[in-house]
Amino acid sequence: MSTVGALLGVLVLTVATGYFVAQELAFVAADRALLSEAAEAGDRRAQRALAVMGRLSFMLSGAQLGITVTALIVGFLAAPASTDLLEPLLSGIGIEAPIVALIGGFLAATVVQMVLGELLPKNLALARPERLARALAPSTYVYMAVAGPVIRVFDVAAAKVLRSVGVEPVEELEHGATLADLGEIIGESGRSGDLPGDLTELLARAVTFGDLTVAEVMVPRTKVIGVAADTTPEDFVELVRRAGHTHYPVYGRGMDDLVGVVSLIDLAAESTAKTVGALARPALEVPGTLRLRATIEQMRAAGQEIAVVLDEYSGMAGLVTFEDIAEELVGDIDDENDPTAGATVAEADGWVVDAAMRIDEVRHQLGIRLPEGGYETVNGLVMALLGRLPEAGDVVRTGGTRIEVLSVDGKTADQVRILPGEQR
């Protein structure tokens, strides 16, 4: 083959290498959502591009085959052709070393291959992935069909090697973002200032909302105010005046002997009732493991604003209202009936919080990561670390964070002070 023919062959094969590099990166970097939108609008090239992306692993194998074969042939042709071209030029200036011509030719071929065959198509594919994927889709589809048998041989061989070391190959890459990915994106956007703080908090809560169970947001049984079935309407009105809530569970012999639920609206609708038990309507009972979205659906279907949460032994674990659920999205909803004792109070070196605050709320609101375990709240963490019931003045440490029990309510911690300074 003549030197000119060999050099033309090198140029053509370099362009072919660039084609396969662009093919490889364009379909990996292309936004599936944008292509899907174009395909739904009738763009046939976008439809072909999506079809190729549906066999992404096979396409990548074909692209790698094309890159490898063209690069090998370029190396085979470039060395002698460039040597033949450079040797007379070097001889003209008094250099009679064939090895110098060989090295010079090798370097020249490498520069051409890297710039035209690798870097240029790579940068183009990353800059315009959707446009390039649409442009390359028809020829890629044809290439996959023609070279399919050869690609499949290498694919099968590679898959067997992977399986021999315990790795299962996949055909298609994941294009969707997971909830964890979205959480990281939202957090990073908030830290960089691209999202306002309140919007960052709202989006972070929305991402985790679907994973929450009703047991994680309920008012625990120890804080539930119930009313006995034999309570008179007058005493019930006095209880409402003192407690400030609108709905109450009605019990018989005890809280686990649930008669139903009652509200002031029920009392107004039936003014002749002698006891609260006569006013009670059936309660909606849900398991503590029920997800919040399913809980909302059941409460709407039953026309209830309150649900009784049951534990695994069918005992009453707590109560949940629409307000409790809404607070998981928008944060605390304060009204004139809400107590202020449990509010989070910022101090110079830490925070005073309600010990009933959940571990994930501490992370979202205070930015402190406390260890998770067989408990949901700060009080549960304190008891787990103490190995006993908490007392005022108790101090526990975990991961550099100091938690001090300020007050107790019965057998549980009520207010705690969290000092994160030691972990910084």
C-alpha positions in Angstrom: 0.0 0.0 0.0 1.3 3.5 -0.9 2.1 6.0 1.8 -0.7 8.3 0.7 -3.2 5.5 0.7 -2.1 4.4 4.2 -2.4 7.9 5.5 -5.9 8.3 4.0 -6.8 5.0 5.7 -5.5 6.3 9.0 -7.7 9.4 8.6 -10.8 7.4 7.8 -10.3 5.0 10.6 -9.6 7.9 13.1 -13.0 9.4 12.1 -14.6 5.9 12.6 -13.0 5.8 16.1 -14.4 9.2 16.8 -17.9 7.9 15.7 -17.8 5.0 18.2 -16.5 7.3 21.0 -19.3 9.8 20.3 -21.8 6.9 20.1 -20.6 5.5 23.5 -20.8 8.8 25.4 -23.9 10.3 23.8 -26.3 7.5 24.7 -24.9 7.3 28.3 -25.1 11.1 28.9 -28.4 11.8 27.1 -31.4 12.8 29.2 -34.0 10.1 28.8 -36.8 12.5 29.9 -36.0 15.0 27.1 -35.8 12.2 24.5 -39.1 10.7 25.8 -40.8 14.1 25.4 -39.5 14.5 21.9 -40.5 10.9 21.0 -44.1 11.5 22.3 -44.2 14.5 20.0 -43.5 12.3 17.0 -39.7 12.6 16.7 -38.7 9.3 15.0 -35.0 9.8 15.7 -35.7 10.3 19.4 -37.8 7.1 19.3 -34.8 5.3 17.8 -32.5 6.8 20.4 -34.7 5.5 23.2 -34.7 2.0 21.6 -30.9 2.1 21.6 -30.8 3.2 25.2 -33.0 0.3 26.0 -30.1 -2.0 25.0 -27.4 0.2 26.5 -25.1 -2.6 27.6 -25.2 -4.2 24.1 -24.6 -0.8 22.5 -21.6 -0.1 24.7 -20.1 -3.5 23.8 -20.5 -2.6 20.2 -18.9 0.8 20.6 -16.0 -0.7 22.5 -15.5 -3.3 19.7 -15.5 -0.5 17.1 -13.0 1.6 19.1 -10.7 -1.3 19.7 -10.7 -2.6 16.1 -10.2 0.8 14.5 -7.5 1.9 16.9 -5.6 -1.4 16.2 -5.8 -0.9 12.5 -4.7 2.7 12.8 -1.7 1.6 14.7 -0.9 -1.0 12.1 -1.1 1.5 9.2 0.2 4.7 10.9 3.7 3.5 12.0 5.1 2.4 8.6 3.3 5.2 6.7 4.5 7.9 9.0 8.0 6.4 9.0 8.1 6.4 5.1 6.9 10.0 5.2 9.3 11.4 7.8 12.5 9.4 6.9 13.3 11.4 3.7 12.6 14.7 5.6 14.9 13.7 8.4 17.6 12.6 5.9 17.4 16.0 4.3 18.6 17.6 7.5 21.3 15.1 8.2 19.4 12.6 10.5 19.9 9.1 9.3 18.2 7.2 12.2 15.1 5.2 11.2 14.2 4.8 14.9 13.8 8.6 15.1 11.4 8.5 12.2 9.5 5.7 13.7 9.1 7.5 17.1 8.2 10.7 15.3 5.5 8.9 13.3 4.2 7.2 16.3 3.8 10.5 18.2 2.2 12.2 15.3 -0.3 9.3 14.9 -1.0 9.3 18.6 -1.8 13.1 18.6 -4.1 12.7 15.6 -5.9 9.7 17.2 -6.3 11.4 20.6 -7.5 14.7 19.3 -9.7 13.7 16.4 -10.6 10.1 17.5 -11.0 10.6 21.2 -11.1 14.0 22.8 -13.1 16.0 20.1 -16.0 13.4 19.9 -16.0 13.0 23.7 -16.4 16.7 24.3 -19.0 17.0 21.6 -21.0 14.1 23.0 -20.9 15.6 26.5 -21.9 19.1 25.3 -24.8 18.0 23.0 -25.7 14.4 24.2 -29.4 14.5 23.2 -28.8 16.0 19.8 -25.9 13.6 19.0 -27.9 10.6 20.3 -30.8 11.5 17.9 -28.3 12.0 15.0 -26.5 8.7 15.6 -29.5 6.6 16.5 -30.3 5.3 12.9 -26.7 4.3 12.1 -26.2 2.8 15.6 -29.3 0.7 15.2 -28.0 -0.6 11.8 -24.5 -1.2 13.2 -26.0 -3.2 16.2 -27.9 -5.3 13.8 -25.0 -6.0 11.4 -22.3 -6.5 14.0 -24.7 -8.1 16.5 -23.4 -11.7 16.2 -19.8 -10.6 16.9 -20.8 -8.3 19.7 -22.8 -11.0 21.3 -19.9 -13.4 21.3 -17.7 -10.9 23.2 -20.7 -10.0 25.5 -21.4 -13.6 26.4 -17.7 -14.2 27.2 -17.5 -11.1 29.4 -20.7 -12.0 31.2 -19.3 -15.4 32.0 -16.2 -13.9 33.4 -18.2 -11.6 35.6 -20.5 -14.3 36.9 -17.4 -16.4 37.7 -16.4 -13.8 40.3 -20.0 -13.3 41.6 -21.1 -10.2 39.7 -24.3 -10.3 37.7 -24.1 -8.2 34.5 -27.0 -5.8 33.7 -28.4 -4.8 30.3 -29.4 -1.2 31.1 -28.1 1.5 33.4 -30.4 3.2 35.9 -31.5 6.5 34.6 -34.0 7.5 37.3 -32.8 9.2 40.5 -33.4 7.5 43.8 -34.9 9.3 46.8 -31.4 9.3 48.3 -30.1 10.9 45.1 -32.8 13.6 45.3 -32.1 14.2 49.0 -28.4 14.7 48.2 -29.3 17.1 45.3 -31.6 19.1 47.5 -29.2 19.3 50.4 -26.3 20.3 48.1 -28.5 23.0 46.4 -29.5 24.4 49.8 -25.9 24.5 51.0 -24.7 26.2 47.9 -27.5 28.8 48.1 -29.2 27.8 44.9 -32.4 27.0 46.9 -33.7 29.2 49.8 -33.5 27.6 53.2 -37.3 27.2 53.7 -37.8 25.7 50.2 -34.8 23.3 50.9 -36.5 22.2 54.1 -39.9 21.7 52.4 -38.4 19.6 49.5 -36.3 17.6 52.0 -39.4 16.8 53.9 -41.3 15.9 50.7 -38.6 13.4 49.7 -38.8 11.5 53.0 -42.6 11.8 53.4 -43.3 8.6 51.5 -41.1 6.5 53.7 -42.6 7.6 57.0 -45.0 5.3 58.9 -47.9 6.5 61.0 -46.1 5.3 64.1 -43.3 7.8 63.4 -45.6 10.9 63.4 -48.3 9.9 65.9 -48.9 11.5 69.3 -47.6 8.6 71.6 -50.0 7.0 74.0 -48.4 8.6 77.1 -49.3 12.0 75.8 -52.8 11.2 74.6 -55.7 12.7 76.5 -58.7 10.4 76.6 -62.1 10.7 78.1 -64.0 7.9 80.0 -67.2 6.7 78.4 -69.2 7.6 81.6 -68.0 11.2 81.5 -70.9 13.7 81.5 -71.2 16.3 78.7 -70.5 19.1 81.2 -67.3 17.5 82.4 -66.3 16.9 78.7 -66.7 20.6 77.9 -64.5 21.4 80.9 -61.9 19.0 79.7 -61.9 20.5 76.2 -61.5 24.0 77.8 -58.5 22.9 79.7 -56.8 20.6 77.1 -57.6 22.7 74.0 -58.0 19.7 71.6 -61.1 19.1 69.4 -61.0 15.2 69.2 -60.6 12.7 72.0 -60.6 8.9 72.2 -63.3 7.5 74.4 -62.4 4.5 76.6 -64.2 2.1 78.9 -62.1 0.2 81.4 -58.9 1.6 80.1 -57.2 3.1 77.0 -57.0 -0.3 75.3 -60.8 -0.7 75.8 -61.5 1.8 73.0 -65.2 2.8 72.7 -64.7 5.4 69.9 -63.8 9.0 69.4 -65.7 12.2 70.2 -65.5 15.9 69.4 -67.3 19.1 70.3 -69.2 18.8 67.0 -70.6 15.4 68.1 -71.8 17.0 71.4 -73.4 19.9 69.6 -75.3 17.5 67.3 -76.7 15.4 70.2 -77.4 17.7 73.1 -79.6 15.2 74.9 -76.9 12.6 75.5 -76.2 11.8 79.2 -72.7 10.5 78.8 -69.8 10.9 76.3 -70.0 7.2 75.5 -73.4 7.8 74.0 -71.8 10.4 71.7 -68.8 8.4 70.6 -68.6 7.3 67.0 -66.5 4.3 65.8 -62.8 5.1 65.6 -60.6 4.5 62.6 -57.9 2.1 63.7 -54.7 1.7 61.7 -51.5 -0.3 62.3 -48.4 1.6 63.3 -46.6 0.3 60.2 -49.0 1.9 57.7 -47.4 4.5 55.4 -48.6 8.1 55.7 -50.0 8.2 52.2 -52.1 5.1 52.8 -53.2 6.6 56.2 -54.4 9.7 54.5 -56.4 7.7 52.0 -58.1 5.7 54.8 -58.9 8.8 56.9 -60.4 10.5 53.8 -62.4 7.4 52.9 -63.7 7.1 56.5 -64.4 10.8 56.8 -62.3 11.0 60.0 -59.9 13.7 61.1 -58.3 11.4 63.6 -57.1 7.8 63.6 -56.1 5.5 66.5 -52.8 3.8 66.0 -52.5 0.2 67.1 -49.3 -1.7 68.0 -48.5 -5.2 67.0 -50.5 -6.5 70.0 -53.6 -4.5 69.0 -53.1 -2.2 71.9 -53.4 1.6 71.5 -50.0 3.1 70.6 -51.1 6.6 70.0 -53.2 9.0 67.9 -52.6 10.8 64.6 -54.5 13.7 63.0 -54.3 15.4 59.6 -52.3 18.2 61.4 -49.7 15.7 62.6 -49.3 14.4 59.0 -49.3 17.9 57.5 -46.5 19.0 59.8 -44.2 16.3 58.3 -44.3 18.4 55.1 -44.5 22.0 56.2 -43.0 21.8 59.7 -44.7 22.8 63.0 -48.2 24.2 62.6 -48.8 26.5 65.6 -52.2 27.5 66.8 -53.7 29.0 69.9 -54.1 25.5 71.5 -50.6 24.3 70.9 -48.4 24.1 74.0 -45.1 26.0 73.9 -43.2 23.9 76.3 -42.0 21.6 73.7 -40.6 24.2 71.4 -37.0 24.1 70.2 -35.0 26.8 71.9 -31.6 27.8 70.5 -28.9 28.5 73.0 -25.3 29.8 72.6 -23.8 26.3 72.3 -26.8 24.1 71.6 -30.6 23.6 71.7 -33.2 22.7 74.3 -35.7 20.4 72.7 -38.7 18.2 73.5 -37.4 14.7 74.2 -40.2 13.4 72.1 -38.6 14.9 69.0 -37.8 12.2 66.4 -34.2 11.3 65.5 -34.8 12.3 61.8 -36.3 15.7 62.9 -33.2 16.4 64.9 -31.2 15.8 61.7 -33.5 18.0 59.6 -34.0 20.8 62.0 -30.7 21.0 63.9 -28.3 19.3 61.4 -27.2 16.8 64.1 -26.9 13.2 63.1 -27.8 11.0 66.1 -27.5 7.2 65.9 -30.6 5.2 64.8 -31.7 2.0 66.4 -34.8 0.4 68.0 -36.2 3.7 69.0 -37.8 6.7 67.2 -37.2 9.7 69.6 -34.5 11.4 71.5 -36.0 10.0 74.7 -35.7 6.5 73.3 -32.0 7.2 72.5 -31.4 8.5 76.0 -33.0 5.4 77.6 -31.0 3.1 75.2 -27.7 4.8 76.2 -28.6 4.9 79.9 -29.9 1.4 80.1 -32.6 2.6 82.5 -35.4 5.2 82.9 -34.0 8.8 82.7 -33.8 11.2 85.6 -33.3 14.9 85.6 -29.6 15.7 85.4 -28.6 12.6 83.5 -26.0 13.1 80.8 -25.3 10.8 77.8 -22.8 11.2 75.0 -22.9 9.7 71.5 -20.5 10.5 68.6 -19.3 13.7 70.3 -22.8 15.0 71.0 -23.8 15.6 74.6 -27.4 15.2 75.7 -28.5 16.4 79.1 -31.9 15.5 80.6 -33.4 18.8 82.0 -36.7 17.5 83.2 -38.8 14.3 83.2 -42.5 13.7 82.8 -43.5 10.5 84.6 -41.1 7.8 83.4 -39.8 9.6 80.3 -37.6 12.5 79.6 -39.5 15.7 78.9 -36.9 18.4 78.0 -33.3 17.8 77.0 -30.4 20.0 76.1 -28.3 18.9 73.0 -24.8 20.2 72.7 -23.1 19.3 69.4 -19.9 21.3 69.9 -17.8 18.3 70.9 -18.3 16.6 67.5 -16.9 19.5 65.5 
